[in-house]
Amino acid sequence: MIFKSKIKWVAIGGLALSFVSLLVHMFLANTSAELVQYNVMTGFVEDLNINAAGKQGVASRKLWKKVKSLEALQPYANPRNKYPVPQNQNNGFIHAKIFGGFEKIRSSICDLVTISRLLNATLVIPEIQESTNSKGIGSEFKSFSYLYNVDHFITSLRSDVIIVKDLPPVLKAARKRKACPIFKPQNSASLDYYIKKVLPKLKQGKLIGLVLVNGGCLQPILPSKWSEYQRLRCRVAFHALHFRPDVLALAHQMLKRLRASGQPYLAYHPGLVRDALAYQGCADLFQDVHSQLIQHRRAQMIKQKLVHDELSIDSYVQKVNGLCPLMPEEVGLLLRAMGYPPTTRIYLAGSESFGGQRVMIPLRAMYTNLVDRSNLCNKYELNKLLGTESPLPVNHTHVKAAEELKKERGPHPRPQPPPPGRRIYQHEKEGWHGWIGEKESEPDPSPIDLRDKAHRLLWDALDYVVSVEADAFFPGFNNDGTGSPDFSSLVMGHRLYQMASSRTYRPDRKFLAKLFNSSSDNLYFPKRSWTVAARDHLHNSLEEAGLKRQLLQSKLVSFLSHPIPECTCTTMKPIGDHHECPKWLKDSVAKSYQQQTATTNENEQPDDDDEMDEFQSDSEDENVSNELTVERDEEMDPND
């Protein structure tokens, strides 16, 4: 009996342990499922040219080093002339609504602060409609605070403009009664427009409303006597507009993961945005439904008079003229020509990449360490930024029962006609392009679409920080004087202001289109002359030649894409419009350079040929073997 009793207790104990083990396994599986995504998908292939301590080989250092000819340029957006502090007794209040995505919001806010200073008015924190129109998003965030740090914004600009979070009760009631004048300025409205038309109404009613749609409300280039207003734009964009603390914290965590093991990384923004593709007429670069979607959007732009051209346009002519984005495959070939190894870490920026993952396949084949925010962050980290969101109503299509359909149709004659085509149910049509086969016009955005637009603001904010801080940045497209400000242009301008010597490629797409056409049959095995031409062009785009082209093209659309010389100074002898940096800034730069040099000498051996230009076309030394350009063998079939 005692023996049987012991067996029973052992069996019960075993069952209890098994049950506890099962619960533990279920708990671990539930809590760590999201972390598996990060652990698996960010298993980078390490670059053998860089060891765990971050020491780089000669070839690797040449790919990531700073641009020496631009090291003298330093950020300096402080006022340089008499600049009085704003007074509480001013002309009134400005209340604004901003429409558009991330790029238009950022550009519009900078112009809005500048206009408030010009009119000597108090600015009310503007409403960002992209988040306001989205119902049920995080209740702890509202409009402007959904993306930016409100308190830091107000504090940083207290010497420039008085900013308040809300209107006084009397004026708030007047705005609700629509008793204040509303203005819808154009993207490039002049200073005279505000002084002659807007200012009198502001003085009269003490309140005006501005509706900003096209990504700005002030002309990009101002006369030299208004240079302080240009520097104010820089202070807003590069110092006052900080993202929410939790957004910045996650972005810095992404930077830490990207730079693990001391590896540098390159940020790449494809520029494959539906609006830009439709504006430029690049529909033929895609296939099937994607081409139709671009044409639908272009038709809308023509009706809105944003495009003054025909609906059908030859996309290949547009591409030859440099108006269409570089495709990811072409970018991969250019990076190979520059010598970036297949293990290079590339961050794919942009909340929208038109064409999906299919267009990224060639680039992923060339560079296996291509990652985006979904690879670097788990779902818990991303969802935490969204806050507490209320559930959206589910729109299910009512599928009638067979008996109800039979009653509606009535008796059928015999023989019955052939059965109709299979019913298309709502769950099969879900998605932002499900309307293509049913309607000629694009439907109004659904609640899910509006919420996704709000979410994309946060994803763009993460990508913006990672792109600005990257060791190198390559834009697949920037507007170059056409259209409204875009993501790449703002990143390039921020990098130019923050550290002009950072490696920011500014490719001339018109030149590269001709270059690709000259070797279209053998792109993966180009001739030596093609590789040298591509490499020389990209290297020159890093320096003054690229800056000059950006000045003549991009600055005409957005000052923030090229904020020099107004917002910078030089530590060398000033040339042209450039100002000399103050002594305190020169001393700070010199001290920082000495510390950096000392650290470099401790960790690395000096490079004997640092002073030589490693990208010259006539270089035929040993470094050629370290590059990924493949010399075509005359007996090798490039189609094999």
VEXDREN-2710 file (C-alpha; in Angstrom, 1 decimal):
% VEXDREN-2710
k/r/px/py/pz
1/MET/0.0/0.0/0.0
2/ILE/2.8/2.4/0.9
3/PHE/4.5/1.7/-2.4
4/LYS/1.3/2.3/-4.4
5/SER/0.7/5.6/-2.5
6/LYS/4.2/6.8/-3.3
7/ILE/3.7/6.0/-7.0
8/LYS/0.4/8.0/-6.9
9/TRP/2.1/11.0/-5.4
10/VAL/5.0/10.8/-7.8
11/ALA/2.5/10.7/-10.7
12/ILE/0.6/13.7/-9.3
13/GLY/3.8/15.6/-8.9
14/GLY/4.9/14.8/-12.4
15/LEU/1.6/16.0/-13.8
16/ALA/1.8/19.2/-11.8
17/LEU/5.4/19.9/-13.0
18/SER/4.3/19.3/-16.6
19/PHE/1.4/21.7/-16.2
20/VAL/3.6/24.4/-14.7
21/SER/6.2/23.8/-17.5
22/LEU/3.5/24.2/-20.1
23/LEU/2.3/27.5/-18.5
24/VAL/5.9/28.8/-18.4
25/HIS/6.5/27.9/-22.1
26/MET/3.2/29.6/-23.1
27/PHE/4.1/32.7/-21.2
28/LEU/7.6/32.9/-22.7
29/ALA/6.3/32.3/-26.2
30/ASN/3.7/35.1/-25.7
31/THR/6.1/37.7/-24.3
32/SER/9.2/37.0/-26.5
33/ALA/7.4/36.5/-29.8
34/GLU/8.0/40.1/-30.8
35/LEU/11.6/40.0/-29.8
36/VAL/12.3/37.1/-32.1
37/GLN/11.7/39.4/-35.0
38/TYR/14.6/41.7/-33.9
39/ASN/17.0/39.0/-33.0
40/VAL/16.6/37.1/-36.3
41/MET/16.2/39.9/-38.8
42/THR/19.0/42.1/-37.6
43/GLY/21.6/39.4/-37.8
44/PHE/24.0/41.5/-39.9
45/VAL/26.7/40.0/-42.0
46/GLU/29.7/41.7/-40.6
47/ASP/32.2/43.7/-42.7
48/LEU/35.5/42.0/-42.5
49/ASN/37.2/45.3/-43.1
50/ILE/36.1/46.5/-39.7
51/ASN/36.8/44.6/-36.5
52/ALA/34.8/44.5/-33.3
53/ALA/36.7/47.6/-31.9
54/GLY/35.6/49.7/-34.9
55/LYS/39.0/49.8/-36.6
56/GLN/38.6/50.3/-40.4
57/GLY/40.8/49.2/-43.2
58/VAL/42.2/51.7/-45.7
59/ALA/39.6/50.9/-48.4
60/SER/36.8/51.2/-45.8
61/ARG/38.0/54.5/-44.4
62/LYS/38.0/56.0/-47.9
63/LEU/34.3/55.1/-48.4
64/TRP/33.2/56.7/-45.1
65/LYS/35.6/59.6/-44.4
66/LYS/34.4/63.2/-44.3
67/VAL/34.6/65.6/-47.3
68/LYS/37.7/67.7/-46.6
69/SER/36.8/70.6/-48.9
70/LEU/33.6/71.3/-46.8
71/GLU/35.0/70.9/-43.3
72/ALA/35.4/74.6/-42.9
73/LEU/31.6/75.1/-43.1
74/GLN/30.0/75.2/-39.6
75/PRO/26.4/75.7/-38.5
76/TYR/25.7/79.2/-37.2
77/ALA/22.1/80.4/-37.3
78/ASN/22.3/82.9/-34.5
79/PRO/21.2/86.5/-35.2
80/ARG/24.0/88.6/-36.5
81/ASN/22.4/92.0/-36.6
82/LYS/20.1/94.0/-34.3
83/TYR/17.3/91.6/-33.3
84/PRO/14.8/92.9/-30.7
85/VAL/13.0/90.4/-28.5
86/PRO/9.2/90.3/-29.3
87/GLN/6.8/92.2/-27.0
88/ASN/3.5/90.9/-25.5
89/GLN/1.7/93.9/-27.0
90/ASN/1.7/93.0/-30.6
91/ASN/-0.7/93.0/-33.6
92/GLY/-2.7/89.9/-32.7
93/PHE/-2.9/86.2/-33.0
94/ILE/-2.3/83.8/-35.9
95/HIS/-4.1/80.5/-36.0
96/ALA/-3.1/78.0/-38.7
97/LYS/-4.2/74.6/-40.1
98/ILE/-1.5/72.6/-41.9
99/PHE/-2.5/70.0/-44.5
100/GLY/-0.1/67.4/-46.0
101/GLY/2.4/64.8/-45.0
102/PHE/5.7/65.0/-43.1
103/GLU/7.6/67.1/-45.5
104/LYS/4.9/69.7/-46.0
105/ILE/4.3/69.9/-42.3
106/ARG/7.9/70.6/-41.4
107/SER/8.4/73.2/-44.2
108/SER/5.1/74.9/-43.4
109/ILE/5.9/75.3/-39.7
110/CYS/9.2/77.0/-40.5
111/ASP/7.4/79.5/-42.8
112/LEU/4.6/80.1/-40.3
113/VAL/7.0/81.1/-37.5
114/THR/8.8/83.4/-39.9
115/ILE/5.5/85.1/-41.0
116/SER/4.5/85.5/-37.3
117/ARG/7.8/87.4/-36.7
118/LEU/7.3/89.5/-39.8
119/LEU/3.7/90.5/-38.8
120/ASN/4.7/91.0/-35.1
121/ALA/2.0/88.5/-34.1
122/THR/1.5/85.8/-31.5
123/LEU/1.5/82.3/-33.0
124/VAL/-0.9/79.7/-31.7
125/ILE/0.4/76.1/-31.9
126/PRO/-0.7/75.1/-35.4
127/GLU/-3.1/72.2/-36.0
128/ILE/-1.7/69.3/-38.0
129/GLN/-4.6/68.0/-40.0
130/GLU/-3.0/64.7/-40.8
131/SER/-3.3/63.7/-37.2
132/THR/-6.4/65.8/-36.3
133/ASN/-8.5/64.2/-39.1
134/SER/-7.6/60.7/-37.9
135/LYS/-10.2/59.5/-35.4
136/GLY/-9.3/57.5/-32.4
137/ILE/-5.5/57.9/-32.4
138/GLY/-3.6/58.1/-29.2
139/SER/-5.7/60.1/-26.7
140/GLU/-2.6/61.4/-25.0
141/PHE/-1.4/63.2/-28.2
142/LYS/-3.2/66.0/-30.0
143/SER/-2.4/67.5/-33.3
144/PHE/1.0/69.2/-33.1
145/SER/2.1/67.1/-30.1
146/TYR/1.4/63.9/-32.0
147/LEU/4.7/64.5/-33.8
148/TYR/6.7/67.3/-32.1
149/ASN/7.7/68.4/-28.6
150/VAL/5.5/71.4/-27.9
151/ASP/7.3/72.7/-24.8
152/HIS/10.7/72.6/-26.4
153/PHE/9.2/74.4/-29.5
154/ILE/7.9/77.2/-27.4
155/THR/11.0/77.6/-25.2
156/SER/13.5/77.5/-28.1
157/LEU/11.8/80.3/-30.0
158/ARG/11.0/82.6/-27.0
159/SER/13.5/85.2/-28.3
160/ASP/12.0/85.1/-31.8
161/VAL/8.2/84.8/-31.5
162/ILE/5.7/84.5/-28.8
163/ILE/4.0/81.1/-29.0
164/VAL/0.9/80.0/-27.0
165/LYS/-0.9/76.7/-26.8
166/ASP/-4.4/78.1/-27.3
167/LEU/-6.3/81.3/-28.0
168/PRO/-7.8/83.6/-25.3
169/PRO/-11.5/82.7/-24.7
170/VAL/-12.9/85.7/-26.5
171/LEU/-10.9/85.1/-29.7
172/LYS/-11.6/81.3/-29.5
173/ALA/-15.3/82.1/-29.5
174/ALA/-14.8/84.4/-32.5
175/ARG/-13.0/81.7/-34.4
176/LYS/-15.8/79.2/-33.7
177/ARG/-18.3/81.8/-35.1
178/LYS/-16.0/82.1/-38.1
179/ALA/-15.8/85.8/-37.4
180/CYS/-12.0/86.0/-38.3
181/PRO/-10.7/86.3/-41.9
182/ILE/-9.1/83.2/-43.4
183/PHE/-6.2/83.3/-45.8
184/LYS/-5.0/80.5/-48.1
185/PRO/-1.6/81.8/-49.2
186/GLN/0.3/80.2/-52.1
187/ASN/3.5/78.2/-51.5
188/SER/5.7/81.0/-52.6
189/ALA/3.7/84.0/-51.3
190/SER/5.8/87.2/-51.2
191/LEU/6.5/89.4/-48.2
192/ASP/4.4/92.1/-49.8
193/TYR/1.4/89.8/-49.7
194/TYR/1.5/89.6/-46.0
195/ILE/2.4/93.2/-45.3
196/LYS/-0.2/94.7/-47.6
197/LYS/-3.1/92.2/-47.4
198/VAL/-2.8/90.2/-44.3
199/LEU/-1.4/92.7/-41.8
200/PRO/-4.3/95.2/-42.0
201/LYS/-6.8/92.5/-41.3
202/LEU/-4.7/91.3/-38.4
203/LYS/-4.6/94.7/-36.8
204/GLN/-8.3/95.2/-37.4
205/GLY/-9.6/91.9/-35.9
206/LYS/-6.6/90.8/-33.7
207/LEU/-7.0/87.3/-35.2
208/ILE/-6.5/85.7/-38.6
209/GLY/-6.5/82.1/-39.8
210/LEU/-4.1/80.6/-42.3
211/VAL/-4.7/77.4/-44.2
212/LEU/-1.4/75.9/-45.5
213/VAL/-1.7/73.2/-48.2
214/ASN/1.3/73.1/-50.5
215/GLY/4.1/72.8/-48.0
216/GLY/4.8/76.4/-47.2
217/CYS/3.5/79.9/-47.2
218/LEU/6.5/82.1/-48.0
219/GLN/8.9/82.4/-51.0
220/PRO/12.0/80.3/-50.5
221/ILE/14.6/82.9/-51.5
222/LEU/14.4/86.3/-49.7
223/PRO/16.3/89.5/-50.5
224/SER/19.6/89.8/-48.6
225/LYS/18.2/92.5/-46.3
226/TRP/15.9/89.8/-44.9
227/SER/18.7/87.3/-44.1
228/GLU/17.7/87.3/-40.4
229/TYR/14.4/85.7/-41.4
230/GLN/16.2/83.0/-43.3
231/ARG/18.3/82.3/-40.2
232/LEU/15.0/82.2/-38.2
233/ARG/13.8/79.4/-40.5
234/CYS/17.0/77.5/-39.7
235/ARG/16.5/77.9/-36.0
236/VAL/13.0/76.6/-36.3
237/ALA/13.9/73.6/-38.5
238/PHE/17.2/72.5/-36.9
239/HIS/16.8/73.5/-33.3
240/ALA/13.2/74.1/-32.3
241/LEU/11.4/71.2/-34.1
242/HIS/12.3/68.3/-31.9
243/PHE/10.3/65.2/-32.1
244/ARG/8.5/63.7/-29.1
245/PRO/10.9/62.3/-26.5
246/ASP/9.7/58.7/-27.0
247/VAL/10.2/59.0/-30.8
248/LEU/13.7/60.4/-30.3
249/ALA/14.5/57.6/-27.8
250/LEU/13.5/54.9/-30.2
251/ALA/15.3/56.5/-33.1
252/HIS/18.5/56.6/-31.0
253/GLN/18.0/53.0/-30.1
254/MET/17.8/52.2/-33.8
255/LEU/21.1/54.1/-34.4
256/LYS/22.7/52.0/-31.7
257/ARG/21.6/48.8/-33.3
258/LEU/22.7/49.9/-36.7
259/ARG/26.2/50.9/-35.5
260/ALA/26.7/47.7/-33.5
261/SER/30.3/46.3/-33.7
262/GLY/31.5/49.8/-34.8
263/GLN/30.1/49.5/-38.3
264/PRO/29.1/52.6/-40.2
265/TYR/25.9/52.6/-42.3
266/LEU/24.4/54.3/-45.3
267/ALA/20.8/55.7/-45.4
268/TYR/18.9/55.4/-48.6
269/HIS/15.6/57.0/-49.4
270/PRO/14.1/55.6/-52.7
271/GLY/11.8/58.6/-53.3
272/LEU/9.2/56.2/-54.8
273/VAL/6.2/58.2/-53.6
274/ARG/2.9/58.1/-55.5
275/ASP/2.4/61.9/-55.6
276/ALA/5.9/62.6/-56.8
277/LEU/5.7/59.8/-59.5
278/ALA/2.3/61.2/-60.6
279/TYR/3.5/64.8/-60.7
280/GLN/6.6/63.9/-62.8
281/GLY/4.7/61.5/-65.1
282/CYS/6.6/58.3/-64.3
283/ALA/3.8/55.7/-64.5
284/ASP/5.4/53.6/-67.2
285/LEU/8.3/52.7/-64.9
286/PHE/5.8/50.3/-63.1
287/GLN/3.5/47.6/-64.1
288/ASP/-0.2/46.6/-63.7
289/VAL/-2.1/48.2/-61.0
290/HIS/0.7/50.5/-59.9
291/SER/0.8/52.2/-63.2
292/GLN/-3.0/52.8/-63.1
293/LEU/-2.8/54.2/-59.6
294/ILE/-0.2/56.7/-60.7
295/GLN/-2.3/57.8/-63.6
296/HIS/-5.4/58.2/-61.4
297/ARG/-3.4/60.5/-59.1
298/ARG/-2.1/62.4/-62.0
299/ALA/-5.6/63.0/-63.3
300/GLN/-6.6/64.4/-59.9
301/MET/-3.6/66.8/-60.0
302/ILE/-4.6/68.0/-63.4
303/LYS/-8.1/68.7/-62.1
304/GLN/-6.6/70.6/-59.1
305/LYS/-4.4/72.5/-61.6
306/LEU/-1.3/71.3/-59.8
307/VAL/-0.1/69.7/-63.1
308/HIS/-0.3/71.7/-66.3
309/ASP/0.5/68.9/-68.7
310/GLU/-1.2/66.0/-70.4
311/LEU/-2.4/62.9/-68.6
312/SER/-0.4/60.5/-70.8
313/ILE/3.2/61.3/-71.0
314/ASP/6.3/59.3/-72.1
315/SER/7.9/58.2/-68.8
316/TYR/11.1/57.2/-70.5
317/VAL/11.6/60.7/-71.9
318/GLN/10.9/62.0/-68.4
319/LYS/13.5/59.7/-67.0
320/VAL/16.1/60.7/-69.6
321/ASN/15.5/64.3/-68.5
322/GLY/16.2/63.3/-64.9
323/LEU/12.7/63.9/-63.7
324/CYS/12.0/60.3/-62.4
325/PRO/13.6/58.6/-59.4
326/LEU/16.5/56.3/-59.7
327/MET/15.2/52.7/-59.3
328/PRO/16.7/50.6/-56.4
329/GLU/18.5/48.4/-58.9
330/GLU/20.3/51.4/-60.4
331/VAL/21.2/52.7/-56.9
332/GLY/22.7/49.3/-56.1
333/LEU/24.8/49.4/-59.2
334/LEU/26.0/52.9/-58.4
335/LEU/27.0/51.8/-54.9
336/ARG/28.9/48.9/-56.3
337/ALA/30.7/51.3/-58.7
338/MET/31.7/53.4/-55.7
339/GLY/33.2/50.3/-54.0
340/TYR/30.7/49.7/-51.2
341/PRO/31.1/46.0/-50.3
342/PRO/28.0/43.6/-50.2
343/THR/28.1/43.6/-46.4
344/THR/27.4/47.4/-46.2
345/ARG/24.6/48.3/-43.8
346/ILE/22.0/50.2/-45.7
347/TYR/19.0/51.7/-44.0
348/LEU/15.9/52.0/-46.2
349/ALA/14.0/55.2/-45.2
350/GLY/10.6/56.4/-46.1
351/SER/7.1/55.4/-44.8
352/GLU/5.9/54.9/-48.4
353/SER/7.8/52.9/-51.0
354/PHE/5.6/52.7/-54.1
355/GLY/5.8/49.3/-55.7
356/GLY/6.4/47.5/-52.5
357/GLN/9.1/44.9/-51.8
358/ARG/9.1/43.7/-55.4
359/VAL/11.2/46.7/-56.6
360/MET/13.7/46.2/-53.8
361/ILE/14.6/42.6/-54.8
362/PRO/17.6/43.6/-57.0
363/LEU/19.0/45.9/-54.3
364/ARG/18.5/43.2/-51.6
365/ALA/20.3/40.7/-53.8
366/MET/23.3/43.0/-54.0
367/TYR/23.3/44.2/-50.4
368/THR/22.0/41.7/-47.9
369/ASN/22.3/44.1/-45.0
370/LEU/19.4/46.2/-46.2
371/VAL/17.1/46.9/-43.3
372/ASP/14.3/49.3/-42.3
373/ARG/12.5/50.2/-39.1
374/SER/10.5/46.9/-39.0
375/ASN/13.8/45.0/-38.9
376/LEU/15.4/47.2/-36.2
377/CYS/12.3/47.5/-33.9
378/ASN/9.9/44.9/-32.7
379/LYS/6.1/45.5/-32.9
380/TYR/5.9/46.3/-29.3
381/GLU/8.3/49.2/-29.7
382/LEU/6.6/50.6/-32.7
383/ASN/3.1/50.3/-31.3
384/LYS/4.2/52.0/-28.1
385/LEU/4.6/55.2/-30.1
386/LEU/1.0/55.1/-31.2
387/GLY/-0.3/55.3/-27.6
388/THR/-3.8/54.1/-26.7
389/GLU/-6.0/54.0/-29.8
390/SER/-9.7/53.3/-29.9
391/PRO/-10.9/50.4/-32.1
392/LEU/-12.3/51.4/-35.5
393/PRO/-15.7/50.0/-36.6
394/VAL/-15.4/47.0/-38.9
395/ASN/-17.1/47.5/-42.3
396/HIS/-18.4/44.1/-43.3
397/THR/-20.4/43.6/-46.4
398/HIS/-23.6/41.8/-45.7
399/VAL/-23.7/38.6/-47.6
400/LYS/-27.2/37.5/-48.2
401/ALA/-28.3/34.0/-47.6
402/ALA/-29.2/31.7/-50.5
403/GLU/-32.9/31.8/-49.6
404/GLU/-33.1/35.6/-49.6
405/LEU/-31.4/35.7/-53.0
406/LYS/-33.8/33.1/-54.3
407/LYS/-36.8/35.2/-53.2
408/GLU/-35.4/38.3/-54.9
409/ARG/-34.7/36.6/-58.2
410/GLY/-38.0/34.8/-58.4
411/PRO/-38.5/31.5/-60.2
412/HIS/-35.9/30.7/-62.9
413/PRO/-37.0/29.2/-66.2
414/ARG/-35.5/25.9/-67.2
415/PRO/-32.9/25.4/-68.4
416/GLN/-31.2/27.9/-66.2
417/PRO/-28.6/30.4/-67.7
418/PRO/-24.9/29.8/-67.0
419/PRO/-23.9/30.9/-63.5
420/PRO/-22.7/34.5/-63.1
421/GLY/-19.1/35.3/-62.3
422/ARG/-17.9/34.6/-58.8
423/ARG/-18.9/37.2/-56.2
424/ILE/-16.2/39.5/-55.1
425/TYR/-16.4/40.0/-51.3
426/GLN/-15.3/42.9/-49.3
427/HIS/-12.4/41.1/-47.7
428/GLU/-11.0/40.5/-51.2
429/LYS/-11.1/44.2/-52.0
430/GLU/-9.5/45.6/-48.9
431/GLY/-6.4/47.7/-49.4
432/TRP/-5.7/51.1/-50.8
433/HIS/-6.0/50.0/-54.4
434/GLY/-9.1/47.7/-54.2
435/TRP/-11.2/50.3/-55.9
436/ILE/-9.3/50.2/-59.2
437/GLY/-11.5/47.6/-60.9
438/GLU/-14.8/49.1/-59.8
439/LYS/-14.7/52.9/-60.0
440/GLU/-13.2/55.5/-62.3
441/SER/-12.6/58.0/-59.5
442/GLU/-10.6/57.3/-56.3
443/PRO/-12.8/56.9/-53.2
444/ASP/-12.6/59.0/-50.1
445/PRO/-10.1/57.8/-47.6
446/SER/-11.6/55.3/-45.0
447/PRO/-11.0/55.7/-41.3
448/ILE/-8.2/53.1/-41.6
449/ASP/-6.6/55.1/-44.4
450/LEU/-6.7/58.3/-42.2
451/ARG/-5.2/56.5/-39.3
452/ASP/-2.4/55.1/-41.5
453/LYS/-1.6/58.6/-42.6
454/ALA/-1.2/59.7/-39.0
455/HIS/1.0/56.6/-38.3
456/ARG/3.2/57.5/-41.3
457/LEU/4.1/60.8/-39.7
458/LEU/5.8/58.8/-36.8
459/TRP/7.5/56.4/-39.2
460/ASP/8.9/59.3/-41.2
461/ALA/10.1/61.0/-38.0
462/LEU/12.1/57.8/-37.1
463/ASP/13.5/57.6/-40.6
464/TYR/14.4/61.3/-40.6
465/VAL/16.5/61.1/-37.5
466/VAL/18.3/57.9/-38.8
467/SER/18.9/59.5/-42.2
468/VAL/20.3/62.8/-40.8
469/GLU/22.7/60.9/-38.5
470/ALA/23.8/58.4/-41.1
471/ASP/27.5/58.1/-42.1
472/ALA/26.4/58.5/-45.7
473/PHE/23.1/59.4/-47.4
474/PHE/22.0/58.6/-50.9
475/PRO/18.7/60.0/-52.3
476/GLY/16.9/58.1/-55.0
477/PHE/15.0/61.3/-55.8
478/ASN/14.8/64.9/-54.7
479/ASN/12.7/67.5/-56.4
480/ASP/15.5/69.6/-57.9
481/GLY/13.4/72.7/-58.4
482/THR/10.1/70.9/-59.3
483/GLY/7.1/70.2/-57.1
484/SER/6.9/70.7/-53.4
485/PRO/9.6/69.9/-50.7
486/ASP/10.3/66.2/-50.3
487/PHE/11.8/64.0/-47.7
488/SER/15.3/63.7/-49.3
489/SER/15.6/67.4/-49.8
490/LEU/14.9/68.2/-46.2
491/VAL/17.4/65.5/-45.0
492/MET/20.1/66.8/-47.4
493/GLY/19.6/70.4/-46.1
494/HIS/19.7/69.3/-42.5
495/ARG/22.9/67.3/-43.0
496/LEU/24.4/70.3/-44.9
497/TYR/23.6/72.5/-42.0
498/GLN/24.5/70.2/-39.2
499/MET/27.7/68.8/-40.7
500/ALA/28.5/70.0/-44.2
501/SER/31.4/67.5/-44.5
502/SER/29.3/64.4/-44.0
503/ARG/29.0/62.2/-47.1
504/THR/25.8/63.3/-48.8
505/TYR/25.5/62.2/-52.4
506/ARG/23.8/64.6/-54.7
507/PRO/23.5/62.7/-58.0
508/ASP/22.5/64.3/-61.3
509/ARG/19.8/61.9/-62.5
510/LYS/19.9/63.3/-66.0
511/PHE/23.6/62.5/-66.3
512/LEU/23.1/59.1/-64.8
513/ALA/20.1/58.2/-67.0
514/LYS/22.4/58.7/-70.1
515/LEU/25.1/56.7/-68.4
516/PHE/22.8/53.8/-67.8
517/ASN/21.4/53.9/-71.3
518/SER/25.0/53.8/-72.7
519/SER/25.5/50.4/-71.0
520/SER/21.9/49.1/-70.7
521/ASP/22.8/45.6/-72.0
522/ASN/25.7/45.0/-69.6
523/LEU/24.8/46.8/-66.4
524/TYR/26.1/44.1/-64.1
525/PHE/29.3/43.7/-66.0
526/PRO/30.1/47.3/-67.2
527/LYS/33.2/48.5/-68.9
528/ARG/35.9/50.1/-66.9
529/SER/35.1/53.5/-68.4
530/TRP/31.5/53.3/-67.3
531/THR/32.5/52.5/-63.7
532/VAL/35.0/55.3/-63.6
533/ALA/32.5/57.8/-65.0
534/ALA/29.9/56.8/-62.4
535/ARG/32.4/56.9/-59.6
536/ASP/33.8/60.3/-60.6
537/HIS/30.3/61.8/-60.9
538/LEU/29.2/60.6/-57.5
539/HIS/32.5/61.7/-55.9
540/ASN/32.1/65.2/-57.4
541/SER/28.5/65.4/-56.2
542/LEU/29.8/65.2/-52.6
543/GLU/31.8/68.4/-53.0
544/GLU/31.3/71.9/-54.3
545/ALA/30.0/70.8/-57.8
546/GLY/27.1/69.0/-56.1
547/LEU/26.4/72.0/-53.8
548/LYS/26.3/74.4/-56.7
549/ARG/23.8/72.2/-58.6
550/GLN/21.7/71.9/-55.4
551/LEU/21.8/75.7/-55.0
552/LEU/20.6/76.4/-58.5
553/GLN/17.8/73.8/-58.4
554/SER/16.5/72.8/-55.0
555/LYS/16.8/76.1/-53.2
556/LEU/14.3/77.6/-55.7
557/VAL/11.6/75.4/-54.1
558/SER/12.7/75.0/-50.5
559/PHE/15.2/77.1/-48.6
560/LEU/15.6/74.3/-46.0
561/SER/17.1/72.1/-48.7
562/HIS/20.1/74.4/-49.1
563/PRO/20.4/76.7/-46.0
564/ILE/23.8/78.1/-46.9
565/PRO/25.4/80.6/-46.8
566/GLU/22.8/82.3/-44.7
567/CYS/22.8/79.8/-41.8
568/THR/26.5/78.8/-41.9
569/CYS/29.9/80.3/-41.4
570/THR/33.4/79.3/-42.3
571/THR/36.5/78.8/-40.1
572/MET/38.7/79.7/-43.0
573/LYS/39.0/83.0/-44.8
574/PRO/35.5/84.0/-46.0
575/ILE/34.9/83.8/-49.7
576/GLY/31.9/85.4/-51.4
577/ASP/28.7/85.4/-49.3
578/HIS/30.1/83.2/-46.6
579/HIS/30.7/84.8/-43.1
580/GLU/33.6/84.1/-40.9
581/CYS/32.8/82.2/-37.8
582/PRO/33.1/83.9/-34.4
583/LYS/36.2/83.2/-32.3
584/TRP/34.4/81.0/-29.8
585/LEU/33.1/78.7/-32.5
586/LYS/36.5/78.5/-34.2
587/ASP/38.1/77.5/-30.9
588/SER/35.4/74.9/-30.3
589/VAL/35.9/73.4/-33.7
590/ALA/39.7/73.3/-33.3
591/LYS/39.5/71.6/-29.9
592/SER/37.0/69.0/-31.3
593/TYR/39.3/68.4/-34.3
594/GLN/42.3/67.8/-32.0
595/GLN/40.4/65.3/-29.8
596/GLN/39.2/63.5/-32.9
597/THR/42.8/63.4/-34.3
598/ALA/44.2/62.0/-31.1
599/THR/41.5/59.3/-31.0
600/THR/42.2/58.3/-34.6
601/ASN/46.0/58.1/-34.0
602/GLU/45.4/55.8/-31.0
603/ASN/43.0/53.4/-32.8
604/GLU/44.3/53.4/-36.4
605/GLN/47.6/53.4/-38.3
606/PRO/48.0/56.6/-40.5
607/ASP/47.0/56.2/-44.1
608/ASP/49.9/57.1/-46.3
609/ASP/47.8/58.1/-49.2
610/ASP/45.1/60.0/-47.3
611/GLU/46.0/63.1/-49.2
612/MET/45.5/61.4/-52.6
613/ASP/42.1/61.3/-54.3
614/GLU/41.1/57.7/-54.2
615/PHE/38.4/58.2/-56.8
616/GLN/40.4/59.5/-59.7
617/SER/39.7/57.8/-63.0
618/ASP/43.4/57.1/-63.7
619/SER/44.0/55.2/-60.5
620/GLU/45.3/51.8/-61.4
621/ASP/46.9/50.7/-58.1
622/GLU/46.1/47.8/-55.8
623/ASN/43.0/49.4/-54.3
624/VAL/41.1/48.6/-57.5
625/SER/41.0/45.0/-56.4
626/ASN/39.1/46.0/-53.3
627/GLU/36.2/47.6/-55.2
628/LEU/33.2/45.7/-56.4
629/THR/33.5/46.8/-60.0
630/VAL/34.0/43.8/-62.3
631/GLU/36.1/44.2/-65.4
632/ARG/34.3/42.6/-68.3
633/ASP/36.1/39.8/-69.9
634/GLU/35.9/39.8/-73.7
635/GLU/35.3/36.1/-73.8
636/MET/32.7/36.1/-71.0
637/ASP/29.0/36.2/-72.0
638/PRO/27.4/38.9/-69.8
639/ASN/24.0/37.1/-70.1
640/ASP/25.3/34.0/-68.4
END
